Each structure stands twice: as structure tokens, then as C-alpha cells.
Amino acid sequence: MVVKSKSRRQFLKFIVSSLSVVGALFAFWPFVKSMQPGKKAQSASTPITVDIKGLLPNQKIAVTWQGMPIYIIRRSENQIAELEKIESQLRDPDSLYSKQPEKSNNDYRSINKDVFVVVAICTHLGCSPTYKPEQASVDKDWAGGFFCACHGSKFDLAGRVYKKVPAPTNLMVPPYYFPNKDTIVIGADKAGDERYV
Amino acid sequence: MSKLGNWLEQRFPVASFLSKNLKEYYVHSSVNFWYAMGAIAFVMLAVQVISGIFLLMYYVPTTEQAFSSIQYMMREVSYGWLIRYLHVVGASFFFIAIYLHMFRALLYGSYKNPREFLWMSGVVIYILMIAIAYTGYVLPWGQMSYWATRVIVSFLTVVPYVGDGLAQWLQGDFVVSSVTLSRFFAFHIVAFPLVIFLFIGIHIVALHVVGSNNPEGVTVNAHKKPAKNLRKKVIPFYPYVISKDLFVVFVALALFLGVVFYAPTFYGFFLEHINQIPANPMVTPSHIHPVWYLSPFYAILRAVPDKLLGVIFMFLSLVILFFLPWLDKSPVKSMRYKGRLSKGSLCVFILSVIMLGYYGMVPATDTHLFWTRIFTVLYFGHFVLMPIYTRIETCKQPPELN
């Protein structure tokens, strides 16, 4: 086809090239979308039930939910009292910039004061922090908490991050509820809440 | 030329193509040992491709079988250990060759006009090498494979608003899992190698357009047969340069095979001891560090006390390489003719890269962090101050070609 006018040639060039770009982007979309978590990954987020009858203070139960390590710990009376005292050393003591379900959005970051459930993935670069409940077990001022050996991030026994460490926010608290006193369901806010993604 | 050769030449002129690019490609005779590093890198690439193909015959990219399929290969397959160690040690030697190759460019100003594009295509190849090394590192599914992946995928979470979604998209799951392993496998063996081959092609074409640099910084017309009085100063690539290159390649291969046969893990530097433990998503090793060739960048990441800024500076330390041709304002190319400031700054830069490499591998104590920060500043200082010190220093007059 012979196009005589120069501006018509320009217009044709513009239309063809811009539509090619749009077309290429559309063609790319299914491939991009295919890389998102599939059904199998989503089904791993079905809630899990854990028996916590024998869990004593200073003990930890580690379970997996959504493939993530979850720690369940029990805090003693002293440790609960300690949480308030160290608030000045924390970066986000009120968990304003951190992730937790509504029910755990309180001073203890938990539904019950004693039982604390946390996703054991450091908010810095994804290592698993170690549970160090004993006083002075990391350094001499250590009040008990979680310590990430990868880059030295420190969290208290409510998963709240200390100042002057690389982690930016508190450890994440997963959704959970207690169907009865000795059982905990992780992955849902209440019974019947099938999927929480 | 034979009849068959003639027939082929008219349809596919491979002979004249090779002749034009080897026999009639001219280089200054001052090119030295440093100019053989590209050839070594090329040979190491071949080693990686060949050993990689044979590894593929036994490796299974699933979380259940990745670790055991490699152990099976190491113990039960005839020469499986050799193929695997060639690949593991080959990766480190590839990086050694590339680091020396890049040092050569810094030393003799091979990035300067008219070789800016050549240098930038090289930086792209280097970044692709990092991507291939990292995705390959995941495949054995040992403790360090797993946790290094966790840490590196977490870099994406620093992107404001969409970071978490981006990380989940890349790993295809809520954490690093079997899905992540199989897609990194696809990146490692198909996607990234295809792109790196493309860029190596671009690099070589770009080289043959502008011609090779030399330690004297003399401008040589790479495609013009030199005048009679210059025949000793300007020599064709074939047979002179290629024979020197081959000699250095053989020495390098001897060293390489020495390591493969006698110290294949190289005392934990090429293959970490902790990666001999299968990946366990519940237990982080007490000390995570990258392989030596990525260690300086990891040190820079840790040096910055802020998560977002740390990742930004780590990427900047690579990106800044692209700007090098325009940061160097010196009228001369080679370090032989540059002034004291350039020489000093290059020494400090090399020292800081080595020290960052060291501090990236040791635990982050306060003293280590202090020194890591000093060397991070020196690393960036070399580039940021370059427009100043290359302008004010006095250079020697480089020779002319005559």
C-alpha cells in the first residue's frame, strides 16, 4: 500500500507501534499471572489445630501454617509484667506499623495474656528468630524474647522489635482463636472462618 | 580453496567471517596477561554449560528429591562427583576470571570512549551471572540454599505497598517452597542462560567494532592492516594473541582442575559445609552468609542500619558501574599514565572490595559493622569522587602510535 501523505505515514507508524506494545503487554499478562501462588499453596493456609495443654512457661511449640514457622509460647506472670517496663526501648511499642489481627491488637499482642502466638519470620530479611526466654541469654540486658542471629534483630516476648536493630517492624501475629481452654486454632479468627489468605 | 569450501563460502561465508575477525583483527602488542581473562571466562562458561547438561540428567527439582538426587549423583553415578564439582568450582572460577577481567578494565581504562557500550554490556553480563549463580545456589536445597533464598526474596518486601505481593509472586507461595525451587530451576537452566548468551554475543560484536584496548592506551585501528614500520607494534589476533590467550587458559585450567581434584569445596568457600545439611524451614542456621563472590554486596546491605536503604545501597553498588565511563574525566586511559590520585583510589577501592568480601562472610558484630561501614564509604567514594580526582591530577603523556 502506498501512503502518500507524510503525516498519514507518521500516524500509521504510531498506531502500529503503540498497539504492538499494548498487545505485547496483554500477551505477557497470563505468564505473569501464572507465577502467583496457586491453589495448592492456598490450600496450605487451611487452619491447623494445636493442643497446648502441656505448654508451660518458657516452653515453645513450633508448628507450620502456610508453610511459615509459628511459635506458640506461654509467658509467666513476671514476663507479662516486664512487657510494660521495656516499652521505651522499643521501636513500635503500640504495634501501629506492624501486622496483627484485631483481636491481638493490644499491649500483649495476644488474645490471652499468657499464651503468645507469633509468626517466627524476622521482619528484616526472613530468617527464623530463636526463642530466648531466659534473662541475659543474648546480652546482659536481655529481658527474654526472640533473637535473630542472621542480622542481630531483637524482639521482646510480645514479638515487638527493639530500637537500633535492622528489623523495621514487630513480628507478625497470625489469626487464631481458642475453641476451648487447651486448644488453639491457627489460621482463622473464629470458628467457621475457613480461609484466611 | 577446495571446491566444497568454495561452495560453502558462496552460501555461508564462515571462512571469510573467521578470517576477518581473527586474522585481520589487529591488536597492540602491549596486551599482556590481563587480556586473557575474557578467554578464561569463555572457557569457564563452556565448562558450566557442559557440566550443567550432565547434572540435569540426574537432578530432580522438588523439595523432596533435590538434595537426595545430588547426593545420589555424588555417590552412585559414575564420575557424578566430578561433574558436580566441575560445576561448583567452575562457578567460582568463572567469577574469578570475570573479576580479574573487570579489574583489567579499571586498570587500563577499557571502559572509556569509545568502549562505553562494550563496558556496559559487560556489566549486564556480570549482573546476569549473579542472577544465574543465585538461582543455581538454591537448587541443592541445603540449609544455606534455603535460607539465602529466604533472605534474598525478602529484598522485594522493601518495595512500598506492593512489596509483600511481589515477593509472593516471585516465590509462588507464601514462603519459599517447592514451587519456588522449580521456577528458580527454570530461571537457572533456561531463562537467564539464554539472555546471557545474547549479551555475550553483543559484547563480542561490540568489541570487534571498537577493537581491543591495550595497557599503553594507544588507539589502534582493529580492522586496518598496519603499515610496514608498525608490524611489530600492531599484531593480528590470530596467531599471536590467541596463542598467548591459550597458554594462559591452560594454566588457568590446570589451577581449576587442581582445585576440583584436591580441594573441591575449597575449605568451605566454594561449597559451604552447612549446605550439606538438607533445608529445614523451621531452623535458621546461626550464621547466614553468601558465597564469596557475592559477599561484598551482602556486607554493604548489612552496613546500612535501615532495611530499605540497605537494599537500595546494595543495588546502587552494582548500578554505579554503568556510569563509570562518564565518571572518569581523565584525558588518558591507562593507569600507567594516570596520576597518583587515580592510582591511590584504585588501590583503596580494591582493598575495600576485598575487605567487604571478608566482612560479608563473618558475623555482624559491632566492630565488624564499624569497619564494614568505613569500607562501604570507600567503595562508593572511589566512584563519587572520580570526576574530581581525575580532573585535578597531573597525568603523564601517553605514547602515540608510530
Interface residues (C-beta under 8 A of the other chain):
Chain A: V32 M35 Q36 P37 G38 K40 A41 A44 S45 A62 T64 Q66 G67 M68 P69 I121 H124 L125 G126 C127 S128 P129 T130 C148 A149 C150 H151 G152 K164 P166 A167 P168
Chain B: W147 R150 V151 V153 S154 F155 T157 Q168 W169 L170 G172 D173 F174 V175 S177 V179 R183 P281 M282 V283 T284 S286 H287 I288 R302 P305 D306 K307 L308 G310 P363 A364
